[in-house]
Amino acid sequence: MPNVYSYAEQFTQFLAQKYAKELTSYDLQTSNPQVQFINARTIKLPRLTLSGYKDHTRGGSYNTGTLSNDWEPKVLAHDRDIEYIIDPMDIDETNLAVSVANIQRVFEEEHAIPEKDSYRYSKLYSELNTYKAANIVSGTPTANNILSLFDTAMENMDNAGVPSEGRILYVTPTINRLLKTADGIQRQISVQGGSSAINRSVHNIDDVKIQVVPAARMKTSYDFTDGCVAATGAKQMHFILVHPSAVVCRDKYAYIKLFTPGSDSRTADNYIYQNRCYGDLFILQRKADGVQIYKET
């Protein structure tokens, strides 16, 4: 089916598009920098199992311990691409609305970035459900219980020995609003120097960074058949508490190419825009306690 464009009748370069939020999962992408996906679809992460102390006998020999190693395989699976064919006359007659620059910007804002976030958060859910389903709790958050839910997730991490420094709390806008009005939070608002500005933003709680994520990007599962849409039966995740050390998240390969008219036998007198992104996210099985999820019932 040929592309259909709304041709411009007046000279205006205004391109009305829905608002798109920036990538919110970037902190996960920078975790465990020593792990790289190079020249392989499957990587194997080494793991060691060591026995512990035994009672020492003075004057005697040391106790012999046991050690073994195995490998935790991770297979990259999220390989995505798209191609657009653009007639030069469509660019001209839409008053540049269908320019390659606009196509690139709108595709990144409305498809590539939201899908990357959606895939990563849903992958956190699916892997945690496999490795440590007990860390997934369901319920209905309110201003009365949101702090208790957060404290329980933090307590679970503390008991599991997860480092306290560096934790991130990914929340929907609804949860972010509840945190602002939560029972038990003490607030002090100071307006000095005649300023009328009041800032009620909550950037962290108990030294945990808060990252607000559009609710549409925090579903438990998605259908990636054509773009990215919430799967049938998908549930809303209210918040994800994660320590990045428990996660490996990488983009192994990214490719963006524009073929100009006449540059390739397929292009004829058309532009061809191609975009491909290949990467994945994994939870390290032995560090699954570094992820806690609270979702709708």
N, C-alpha and C positions, 0 to 999 in steps of 0.2 A: 504494500500500500504506500503511495507516495506521501512525502511529508506535506503537511498543510500549514501555511503560515498566514497570519493576519497582516495583510499588507498595509503599510502606513499611508494615510491620506494627507497628513500634515507633517511638516518638518519638526519632529520632536524625537529626542533620543531618550525619553523617559521610559524605563523598563520597570513595570510594576510587578513585583514578585513578593511572595510571602516571606516573612521574616525567618531567617535561619540562624541558629545559634552555633557558635564555634565548637570545635571538637572538645569534648569534656574528658575524654579518657587518655589524654596525653601522658599523664603521670604514670600510667600502667605501662606505656610504651617504652619508658626509660628505665624500667626495673630490670634487675639482674643483667647488667650490661655485658657480663662475661659470656653470656649465652648468645651465640650468633647462628643464624641459619645460612650456611654457605655451601653451595654445590650439593645440596641434598634436600629431598622432600621430607625425609624422616631424620630426626636427630635423636640421639640417645644421651640422656643426662645420667652421669655416673652417680651411684649411691653406695655408701658404705654402711655396714652394720657391724658394730663393735660391742663386745660384752663389757660389763661394768667391773667395778672394784670387787675384790674378795678380801677376806681377812688375812692380814699379814702375820706370818709366824716368825718371830725373832730367831735369828741364827739359822733360819731355813732358807730355802730357795723361794723365788717369786712365783706367784700363781700364774699359770699360762692362760691367757685370754683367747677368745675366738674372734675372728674377723672374716667377713665375706663382702663381696660386692656384687651389684647387679646394675641393670640399666633401665631407666624409665623412658620408653619410646614416646616421641611426640611427632605426629604426622600433620603437616600443613594441609589445610583443606579449603580455605576460603580464597578462591581464585576467581576474580570478577573482571569483566571487560564490557566495553560498549563502543560502538562506532556510529558516527553521524555523517551523512553525506549532505553537503551544503552547496546549492547552486549559487554561483556568484550573483545572479540576478535577484535571488531571494534576499541576499544581503543588501543589495542596492535598493530594492523596492520596498523593503521593510524599514528603510531609513536607518540601517545598521542595527536594528533590533536583533537580527539573527546573525550578528557578527560572531566570529570565532571567540573573541574575548568574552562576550556575553554568555555564549554557550558554556565556555569553561567555568566562568564564575558561578552561573546558576546551577550547573551540574554538581560542582563541589559543594555549594551551600545547601542544595535541596535533595541531593542524592548521596554523593560520596561520603560526606562528613556524617550525616545522620545514620547512614547504614553502618559505617565503621563503629560508631558508638553503640548502636543497637546490637550489632553482632558480638562485640566484646562483652557487654553486660549480660546478654543472654547466654554467652559461652561460660561466663563465670557461674551462672546459675546451673547450667547443665552439668558442668564438671563437679561443682560442689555437691550436686544431687547424687553424683556417682561416688565421689570419694568420702563425703561427710554430710549425709542428708540431715543429720541431727542439727547441723548449723543453719538450717533453713527453717524459719519460724513463720507461721501465718497468723494474721489477726487484723484488727482494725485500729489504726493509730488515732489517738485523740490528744488534745492539749494536756489531759490529765495523766496519760500513761506514756507519752513519747519519751520522756527522760528515763523512765524506768526501763523501757525497751532498749534504749541506747546503753544504759548502765549494765543491763544483762549481757548484751553483746560484748561490751568492753570487759566485763568480768570473765566471760568465756575465753576471751583472748588472753587475759592475764593468767588464768589458770593453766592455759596451754603453753605459757612461756613465750608468747608472741611479743616482740619488742614494742614498748609503749610509744617510742618516738617514730614518727613517720606514718602513722595510720591516717587513712583518708575515709571520710564518710560521704558517699554519694547519695544524694537525696532528690526526690521529686520536688517541684515547687510547693506542693501541698505540705510535705513534711517540713520544708524550710519555713513555711508560714507557721506551722505548729510549734517549731522550735522558738520562734520569736514570741509566742504567746504561752509557752509551756508553764504549767504550774511548777513552782519551785525555783524558777530562774529569777535572780535578783537583778534589777536594772537601775541604772543611774543615768539620767539624761541631764546634760549640762549645756546650757545655751549661754555663751559668753560673748562679749564684745558687740552686743546688739545684733548678732546673727540670728536669722529666723530659720536656719537649716537644722533639721533633726535627722540624724542618720541612725536607722534601726537595723542596719545590715548585720548579719551574724556570719562571720567568716570562719570561726572555729569554736569548738566546744571541748573543754577539758584538753586543750592542746591538740585536738584532732581537727585537721583541715576539713572544711565542708565544701563540697563541690555540688552545685545545683545542676541537675540534668533534666531536660524536658521529659515529661512522663512518657511520651510516645517512644522514647529510646530506652526505657527501662521495663520492657515486657520480658516474660520468662522464655518466650520463643517467637520466632519470626518465620515468615514465608519469603524466601529469596528467589522465587521463580521469576518474577518480573519486578525488579527493584526490591524494596524491603518494606513489608507490611506485617503487622502483628498477626501471628498464626491463629487459627481458630482455637478457642479455648485457652489462649495465652492469659496469664495472670499479670497483674501489675506488681512490680517490685517497689516497695515503699522506700527502703534504703539498703545500701550495701556498705558494710564496714569492711575495709580491706587493708592489709599491710602489703605494699607492693612487692616485698621480698617473696611472697607466696605465689607470685605470678610471673610468667614469661609471656611477653607480648611484643611481637615484631611485625613489621612490614618487610618481607624479604625482597619484594620486587615491585617497582612502580614504573609505569611507562605512559607517557603522554606524547603524542605525535600528531602533527598537522601536515597533511599532504596538500600541496598547492596544485592548482589546475595544471595539468600536463606533466606533473612530476612522476606519475605512475600510470601504467597502462589502464588501471581500473578507474582512475580519477576522471579521465577525459577532461572536461573543462570544469569539473567540480572540485571543491575542497573536501577532504576527508579528515575528520577528527577522530582519533582513537585514544582510548583511556583504559588502562589495565592496572589493577592493584592486587597483589598476592601476599597474604600474611595470615596470621592466626594468633590466638591467645590460649594459654594453657595454665592450669593450676598445678603446682608441684604437689604431688600426692601426699608427701610427708609433711607438707606445710599447709594443708587444707584448713587447719584451724585459724589460719591468717585471713579467712574470709567468713563473714557472717552476713546472712541475708534475711530481711524481714519483708514479707509479701502479703498480698491480700488473700483472704481465705478462699 
